[in-house]
Amino acid sequence: MKIKTITANWLHVPIPESGQHRSDFGKATSFDSTLIRIETDDGIVGYGESKAQVGSA
């Protein structure tokens, strides 16, 4: 089994009003996340997620 493809997608996710909070940086109305998709040459597909840091490209 070998990795065939890897894709990374940046997601900008809004936070519902009921889940928003305020900090020294202001009101959190959304967050960034990265969704990773890996496919093998056997056809197996897996997904992973990670929080994207401030200043992500």
PyMOL Python script that loads the backbone (N, CA, C, O; Angstrom):
from pymol import cmd

cmd.read_pdbstr("""\
ATOM      1  N   MET A   1       0.855  -1.175   0.000  1.00  0.00           N
ATOM      2  CA  MET A   1       0.000   0.000   0.000  1.00  0.00           C
ATOM      3  C   MET A   1       0.901   1.238   0.000  1.00  0.00           C
ATOM      4  O   MET A   1       1.813   1.360   0.818  1.00  0.00           O
ATOM      5  N   LYS A   2       0.624   2.156  -0.939  1.00  0.00           N
ATOM      6  CA  LYS A   2       1.368   3.409  -1.024  1.00  0.00           C
ATOM      7  C   LYS A   2       0.393   4.572  -1.113  1.00  0.00           C
ATOM      8  O   LYS A   2      -0.718   4.430  -1.624  1.00  0.00           O
ATOM      9  N   ILE A   3       0.820   5.716  -0.613  1.00  0.00           N
ATOM     10  CA  ILE A   3      -0.014   6.922  -0.714  1.00  0.00           C
ATOM     11  C   ILE A   3      -0.056   7.359  -2.167  1.00  0.00           C
ATOM     12  O   ILE A   3       0.981   7.517  -2.812  1.00  0.00           O
ATOM     13  N   LYS A   4      -1.262   7.552  -2.673  1.00  0.00           N
ATOM     14  CA  LYS A   4      -1.477   7.977  -4.059  1.00  0.00           C
ATOM     15  C   LYS A   4      -1.641   9.494  -4.140  1.00  0.00           C
ATOM     16  O   LYS A   4      -0.995  10.150  -4.958  1.00  0.00           O
ATOM     17  N   THR A   5      -2.508  10.048  -3.288  1.00  0.00           N
ATOM     18  CA  THR A   5      -2.739  11.495  -3.298  1.00  0.00           C
ATOM     19  C   THR A   5      -2.940  12.018  -1.878  1.00  0.00           C
ATOM     20  O   THR A   5      -3.451  11.322  -1.000  1.00  0.00           O
ATOM     21  N   ILE A   6      -2.524  13.256  -1.687  1.00  0.00           N
ATOM     22  CA  ILE A   6      -2.787  13.990  -0.449  1.00  0.00           C
ATOM     23  C   ILE A   6      -3.321  15.353  -0.854  1.00  0.00           C
ATOM     24  O   ILE A   6      -2.707  16.052  -1.661  1.00  0.00           O
ATOM     25  N   THR A   7      -4.462  15.732  -0.296  1.00  0.00           N
ATOM     26  CA  THR A   7      -5.004  17.067  -0.553  1.00  0.00           C
ATOM     27  C   THR A   7      -5.275  17.748   0.780  1.00  0.00           C
ATOM     28  O   THR A   7      -5.676  17.110   1.753  1.00  0.00           O
ATOM     29  N   ALA A   8      -5.049  19.047   0.802  1.00  0.00           N
ATOM     30  CA  ALA A   8      -5.303  19.852   1.997  1.00  0.00           C
ATOM     31  C   ALA A   8      -6.249  20.976   1.605  1.00  0.00           C
ATOM     32  O   ALA A   8      -6.006  21.682   0.626  1.00  0.00           O
ATOM     33  N   ASN A   9      -7.321  21.144   2.362  1.00  0.00           N
ATOM     34  CA  ASN A   9      -8.300  22.193   2.093  1.00  0.00           C
ATOM     35  C   ASN A   9      -8.439  23.088   3.311  1.00  0.00           C
ATOM     36  O   ASN A   9      -8.668  22.617   4.426  1.00  0.00           O
ATOM     37  N   TRP A  10      -8.298  24.379   3.082  1.00  0.00           N
ATOM     38  CA  TRP A  10      -8.481  25.376   4.136  1.00  0.00           C
ATOM     39  C   TRP A  10      -9.973  25.645   4.286  1.00  0.00           C
ATOM     40  O   TRP A  10     -10.672  25.857   3.295  1.00  0.00           O
ATOM     41  N   LEU A  11     -10.455  25.635   5.519  1.00  0.00           N
ATOM     42  CA  LEU A  11     -11.864  25.894   5.809  1.00  0.00           C
ATOM     43  C   LEU A  11     -11.971  27.094   6.743  1.00  0.00           C
ATOM     44  O   LEU A  11     -11.245  27.183   7.733  1.00  0.00           O
ATOM     45  N   HIS A  12     -12.865  28.005   6.430  1.00  0.00           N
ATOM     46  CA  HIS A  12     -13.167  29.146   7.292  1.00  0.00           C
ATOM     47  C   HIS A  12     -14.559  28.875   7.860  1.00  0.00           C
ATOM     48  O   HIS A  12     -15.550  28.931   7.132  1.00  0.00           O
ATOM     49  N   VAL A  13     -14.632  28.581   9.154  1.00  0.00           N
ATOM     50  CA  VAL A  13     -15.859  28.089   9.780  1.00  0.00           C
ATOM     51  C   VAL A  13     -16.482  29.164  10.672  1.00  0.00           C
ATOM     52  O   VAL A  13     -15.850  29.607  11.631  1.00  0.00           O
ATOM     53  N   PRO A  14     -17.721  29.591  10.367  1.00  0.00           N
ATOM     54  CA  PRO A  14     -18.391  30.554  11.242  1.00  0.00           C
ATOM     55  C   PRO A  14     -18.832  29.883  12.544  1.00  0.00           C
ATOM     56  O   PRO A  14     -19.204  28.710  12.554  1.00  0.00           O
ATOM     57  N   ILE A  15     -18.786  30.638  13.635  1.00  0.00           N
ATOM     58  CA  ILE A  15     -19.240  30.148  14.936  1.00  0.00           C
ATOM     59  C   ILE A  15     -20.635  30.717  15.183  1.00  0.00           C
ATOM     60  O   ILE A  15     -20.823  31.931  15.094  1.00  0.00           O
ATOM     61  N   PRO A  16     -21.625  29.864  15.494  1.00  0.00           N
ATOM     62  CA  PRO A  16     -22.971  30.370  15.787  1.00  0.00           C
ATOM     63  C   PRO A  16     -22.933  31.376  16.941  1.00  0.00           C
ATOM     64  O   PRO A  16     -22.085  31.269  17.827  1.00  0.00           O
ATOM     65  N   GLU A  17     -23.826  32.330  16.932  1.00  0.00           N
ATOM     66  CA  GLU A  17     -23.884  33.391  17.955  1.00  0.00           C
ATOM     67  C   GLU A  17     -23.825  32.808  19.370  1.00  0.00           C
ATOM     68  O   GLU A  17     -23.162  33.364  20.246  1.00  0.00           O
ATOM     69  N   SER A  18     -24.517  31.690  19.590  1.00  0.00           N
ATOM     70  CA  SER A  18     -24.573  31.090  20.932  1.00  0.00           C
ATOM     71  C   SER A  18     -23.225  30.518  21.381  1.00  0.00           C
ATOM     72  O   SER A  18     -23.020  30.304  22.575  1.00  0.00           O
ATOM     73  N   GLY A  19     -22.305  30.267  20.443  1.00  0.00           N
ATOM     74  CA  GLY A  19     -21.010  29.696  20.792  1.00  0.00           C
ATOM     75  C   GLY A  19     -19.860  30.682  20.747  1.00  0.00           C
ATOM     76  O   GLY A  19     -18.721  30.311  21.032  1.00  0.00           O
ATOM     77  N   GLN A  20     -20.130  31.919  20.398  1.00  0.00           N
ATOM     78  CA  GLN A  20     -19.079  32.929  20.295  1.00  0.00           C
ATOM     79  C   GLN A  20     -18.617  33.369  21.684  1.00  0.00           C
ATOM     80  O   GLN A  20     -19.394  33.365  22.638  1.00  0.00           O
ATOM     81  N   HIS A  21     -17.350  33.747  21.781  1.00  0.00           N
ATOM     82  CA  HIS A  21     -16.815  34.237  23.051  1.00  0.00           C
ATOM     83  C   HIS A  21     -15.908  35.441  22.794  1.00  0.00           C
ATOM     84  O   HIS A  21     -15.492  35.687  21.662  1.00  0.00           O
ATOM     85  N   ARG A  22     -15.616  36.169  23.836  1.00  0.00           N
ATOM     86  CA  ARG A  22     -14.776  37.365  23.735  1.00  0.00           C
ATOM     87  C   ARG A  22     -13.493  37.142  24.543  1.00  0.00           C
ATOM     88  O   ARG A  22     -13.512  36.558  25.626  1.00  0.00           O
ATOM     89  N   SER A  23     -12.391  37.621  23.987  1.00  0.00           N
ATOM     90  CA  SER A  23     -11.100  37.555  24.678  1.00  0.00           C
ATOM     91  C   SER A  23     -10.372  38.881  24.474  1.00  0.00           C
ATOM     92  O   SER A  23     -10.950  39.842  23.964  1.00  0.00           O
ATOM     93  N   ASP A  24      -9.101  38.927  24.875  1.00  0.00           N
ATOM     94  CA  ASP A  24      -8.290  40.131  24.664  1.00  0.00           C
ATOM     95  C   ASP A  24      -8.139  40.458  23.179  1.00  0.00           C
ATOM     96  O   ASP A  24      -7.847  41.599  22.821  1.00  0.00           O
ATOM     97  N   PHE A  25      -8.337  39.465  22.320  1.00  0.00           N
ATOM     98  CA  PHE A  25      -8.188  39.647  20.878  1.00  0.00           C
ATOM     99  C   PHE A  25      -9.488  40.070  20.204  1.00  0.00           C
ATOM    100  O   PHE A  25      -9.505  40.313  18.997  1.00  0.00           O
ATOM    101  N   GLY A  26     -10.572  40.162  20.962  1.00  0.00           N
ATOM    102  CA  GLY A  26     -11.869  40.538  20.408  1.00  0.00           C
ATOM    103  C   GLY A  26     -12.838  39.371  20.431  1.00  0.00           C
ATOM    104  O   GLY A  26     -12.590  38.358  21.084  1.00  0.00           O
ATOM    105  N   LYS A  27     -13.938  39.519  19.718  1.00  0.00           N
ATOM    106  CA  LYS A  27     -14.981  38.503  19.685  1.00  0.00           C
ATOM    107  C   LYS A  27     -14.646  37.447  18.630  1.00  0.00           C
ATOM    108  O   LYS A  27     -14.338  37.778  17.485  1.00  0.00           O
ATOM    109  N   ALA A  28     -14.708  36.179  19.025  1.00  0.00           N
ATOM    110  CA  ALA A  28     -14.438  35.075  18.107  1.00  0.00           C
ATOM    111  C   ALA A  28     -15.722  34.722  17.370  1.00  0.00           C
ATOM    112  O   ALA A  28     -16.642  34.151  17.955  1.00  0.00           O
ATOM    113  N   THR A  29     -15.785  35.062  16.091  1.00  0.00           N
ATOM    114  CA  THR A  29     -16.977  34.795  15.282  1.00  0.00           C
ATOM    115  C   THR A  29     -16.749  33.680  14.268  1.00  0.00           C
ATOM    116  O   THR A  29     -17.692  33.224  13.622  1.00  0.00           O
ATOM    117  N   SER A  30     -15.487  33.234  14.127  1.00  0.00           N
ATOM    118  CA  SER A  30     -15.155  32.160  13.190  1.00  0.00           C
ATOM    119  C   SER A  30     -13.787  31.586  13.560  1.00  0.00           C
ATOM    120  O   SER A  30     -13.071  32.145  14.390  1.00  0.00           O
ATOM    121  N   PHE A  31     -13.438  30.462  12.931  1.00  0.00           N
ATOM    122  CA  PHE A  31     -12.097  29.905  13.098  1.00  0.00           C
ATOM    123  C   PHE A  31     -11.676  29.240  11.796  1.00  0.00           C
ATOM    124  O   PHE A  31     -12.508  28.885  10.962  1.00  0.00           O
ATOM    125  N   ASP A  32     -10.369  29.078  11.641  1.00  0.00           N
ATOM    126  CA  ASP A  32      -9.819  28.432  10.457  1.00  0.00           C
ATOM    127  C   ASP A  32      -9.402  27.010  10.802  1.00  0.00           C
ATOM    128  O   ASP A  32      -8.928  26.733  11.903  1.00  0.00           O
ATOM    129  N   SER A  33      -9.590  26.118   9.839  1.00  0.00           N
ATOM    130  CA  SER A  33      -9.252  24.723  10.028  1.00  0.00           C
ATOM    131  C   SER A  33      -8.707  24.179   8.708  1.00  0.00           C
ATOM    132  O   SER A  33      -8.971  24.739   7.644  1.00  0.00           O
ATOM    133  N   THR A  34      -7.952  23.093   8.784  1.00  0.00           N
ATOM    134  CA  THR A  34      -7.435  22.440   7.590  1.00  0.00           C
ATOM    135  C   THR A  34      -7.959  21.009   7.559  1.00  0.00           C
ATOM    136  O   THR A  34      -7.832  20.276   8.540  1.00  0.00           O
ATOM    137  N   LEU A  35      -8.549  20.612   6.430  1.00  0.00           N
ATOM    138  CA  LEU A  35      -9.044  19.252   6.238  1.00  0.00           C
ATOM    139  C   LEU A  35      -8.089  18.542   5.284  1.00  0.00           C
ATOM    140  O   LEU A  35      -7.868  19.003   4.164  1.00  0.00           O
ATOM    141  N   ILE A  36      -7.521  17.417   5.727  1.00  0.00           N
ATOM    142  CA  ILE A  36      -6.565  16.648   4.941  1.00  0.00           C
ATOM    143  C   ILE A  36      -7.239  15.365   4.452  1.00  0.00           C
ATOM    144  O   ILE A  36      -7.912  14.679   5.221  1.00  0.00           O
ATOM    145  N   ARG A  37      -7.051  15.045   3.161  1.00  0.00           N
ATOM    146  CA  ARG A  37      -7.581  13.805   2.581  1.00  0.00           C
ATOM    147  C   ARG A  37      -6.406  13.027   2.002  1.00  0.00           C
ATOM    148  O   ARG A  37      -5.634  13.557   1.203  1.00  0.00           O
ATOM    149  N   ILE A  38      -6.276  11.769   2.408  1.00  0.00           N
ATOM    150  CA  ILE A  38      -5.210  10.899   1.909  1.00  0.00           C
ATOM    151  C   ILE A  38      -5.852   9.684   1.251  1.00  0.00           C
ATOM    152  O   ILE A  38      -6.756   9.064   1.811  1.00  0.00           O
ATOM    153  N   GLU A  39      -5.366   9.349   0.041  1.00  0.00           N
ATOM    154  CA  GLU A  39      -5.870   8.180  -0.677  1.00  0.00           C
ATOM    155  C   GLU A  39      -4.693   7.278  -1.021  1.00  0.00           C
ATOM    156  O   GLU A  39      -3.640   7.752  -1.447  1.00  0.00           O
ATOM    157  N   THR A  40      -4.880   5.964  -0.831  1.00  0.00           N
ATOM    158  CA  THR A  40      -3.826   5.004  -1.160  1.00  0.00           C
ATOM    159  C   THR A  40      -4.088   4.396  -2.534  1.00  0.00           C
ATOM    160  O   THR A  40      -5.165   4.549  -3.109  1.00  0.00           O
ATOM    161  N   ASP A  41      -3.067   3.701  -3.043  1.00  0.00           N
ATOM    162  CA  ASP A  41      -3.230   3.030  -4.334  1.00  0.00           C
ATOM    163  C   ASP A  41      -4.182   1.840  -4.238  1.00  0.00           C
ATOM    164  O   ASP A  41      -4.592   1.302  -5.266  1.00  0.00           O
ATOM    165  N   ASP A  42      -4.543   1.418  -3.020  1.00  0.00           N
ATOM    166  CA  ASP A  42      -5.538   0.356  -2.818  1.00  0.00           C
ATOM    167  C   ASP A  42      -6.961   0.900  -2.763  1.00  0.00           C
ATOM    168  O   ASP A  42      -7.915   0.131  -2.645  1.00  0.00           O
ATOM    169  N   GLY A  43      -7.110   2.226  -2.846  1.00  0.00           N
ATOM    170  CA  GLY A  43      -8.435   2.837  -2.816  1.00  0.00           C
ATOM    171  C   GLY A  43      -8.920   3.226  -1.429  1.00  0.00           C
ATOM    172  O   GLY A  43     -10.053   3.684  -1.281  1.00  0.00           O
ATOM    173  N   ILE A  44      -8.087   3.053  -0.412  1.00  0.00           N
ATOM    174  CA  ILE A  44      -8.467   3.447   0.946  1.00  0.00           C
ATOM    175  C   ILE A  44      -8.334   4.960   1.071  1.00  0.00           C
ATOM    176  O   ILE A  44      -7.332   5.541   0.655  1.00  0.00           O
ATOM    177  N   VAL A  45      -9.359   5.593   1.651  1.00  0.00           N
ATOM    178  CA  VAL A  45      -9.364   7.043   1.832  1.00  0.00           C
ATOM    179  C   VAL A  45      -9.477   7.349   3.321  1.00  0.00           C
ATOM    180  O   VAL A  45     -10.292   6.756   4.027  1.00  0.00           O
ATOM    181  N   GLY A  46      -8.651   8.276   3.785  1.00  0.00           N
ATOM    182  CA  GLY A  46      -8.707   8.709   5.174  1.00  0.00           C
ATOM    183  C   GLY A  46      -8.713  10.219   5.254  1.00  0.00           C
ATOM    184  O   GLY A  46      -8.209  10.903   4.364  1.00  0.00           O
ATOM    185  N   TYR A  47      -9.289  10.735   6.330  1.00  0.00           N
ATOM    186  CA  TYR A  47      -9.385  12.181   6.535  1.00  0.00           C
ATOM    187  C   TYR A  47      -8.789  12.552   7.883  1.00  0.00           C
ATOM    188  O   TYR A  47      -8.827  11.767   8.830  1.00  0.00           O
ATOM    189  N   GLY A  48      -8.242  13.749   7.956  1.00  0.00           N
ATOM    190  CA  GLY A  48      -7.738  14.293   9.206  1.00  0.00           C
ATOM    191  C   GLY A  48      -8.050  15.775   9.249  1.00  0.00           C
ATOM    192  O   GLY A  48      -8.264  16.403   8.212  1.00  0.00           O
ATOM    193  N   GLU A  49      -8.075  16.335  10.450  1.00  0.00           N
ATOM    194  CA  GLU A  49      -8.421  17.752  10.622  1.00  0.00           C
ATOM    195  C   GLU A  49      -7.438  18.372  11.588  1.00  0.00           C
ATOM    196  O   GLU A  49      -6.979  17.726  12.530  1.00  0.00           O
ATOM    197  N   SER A  50      -7.117  19.633  11.345  1.00  0.00           N
ATOM    198  CA  SER A  50      -6.208  20.351  12.226  1.00  0.00           C
ATOM    199  C   SER A  50      -6.607  21.810  12.282  1.00  0.00           C
ATOM    200  O   SER A  50      -7.086  22.372  11.297  1.00  0.00           O
ATOM    201  N   LYS A  51      -6.409  22.419  13.434  1.00  0.00           N
ATOM    202  CA  LYS A  51      -6.686  23.846  13.569  1.00  0.00           C
ATOM    203  C   LYS A  51      -5.606  24.609  12.823  1.00  0.00           C
ATOM    204  O   LYS A  51      -4.416  24.364  13.023  1.00  0.00           O
ATOM    205  N   ALA A  52      -6.013  25.526  11.971  1.00  0.00           N
ATOM    206  CA  ALA A  52      -5.063  26.371  11.251  1.00  0.00           C
ATOM    207  C   ALA A  52      -4.701  27.557  12.131  1.00  0.00           C
ATOM    208  O   ALA A  52      -5.580  28.174  12.733  1.00  0.00           O
ATOM    209  N   GLN A  53      -3.434  27.876  12.209  1.00  0.00           N
ATOM    210  CA  GLN A  53      -2.968  28.975  13.044  1.00  0.00           C
ATOM    211  C   GLN A  53      -3.174  30.316  12.352  1.00  0.00           C
ATOM    212  O   GLN A  53      -3.392  30.373  11.142  1.00  0.00           O
ATOM    213  N   VAL A  54      -3.105  31.374  13.115  1.00  0.00           N
ATOM    214  CA  VAL A  54      -3.222  32.726  12.574  1.00  0.00           C
ATOM    215  C   VAL A  54      -2.127  32.931  11.539  1.00  0.00           C
ATOM    216  O   VAL A  54      -0.974  32.556  11.756  1.00  0.00           O
ATOM    217  N   GLY A  55      -2.495  33.525  10.420  1.00  0.00           N
ATOM    218  CA  GLY A  55      -1.527  33.793   9.367  1.00  0.00           C
ATOM    219  C   GLY A  55      -1.314  32.626   8.429  1.00  0.00           C
ATOM    220  O   GLY A  55      -0.323  32.602   7.699  1.00  0.00           O
ATOM    221  N   SER A  56      -2.214  31.658   8.427  1.00  0.00           N
ATOM    222  CA  SER A  56      -2.087  30.525   7.517  1.00  0.00           C
ATOM    223  C   SER A  56      -2.145  31.011   6.080  1.00  0.00           C
ATOM    224  O   SER A  56      -2.877  31.947   5.757  1.00  0.00           O
ATOM    225  N   ALA A  57      -1.373  30.372   5.228  1.00  0.00           N
ATOM    226  CA  ALA A  57      -1.365  30.758   3.809  1.00  0.00           C
ATOM    227  C   ALA A  57      -2.373  29.935   3.039  1.00  0.00           C
ATOM    228  O   ALA A  57      -2.516  30.110   1.829  1.00  0.00           O
TER     229      ALA A  57
END
""", "prot")
cmd.dss("prot")
cmd.show_as("cartoon", "prot")
cmd.util.cbc("prot")
cmd.orient("prot")
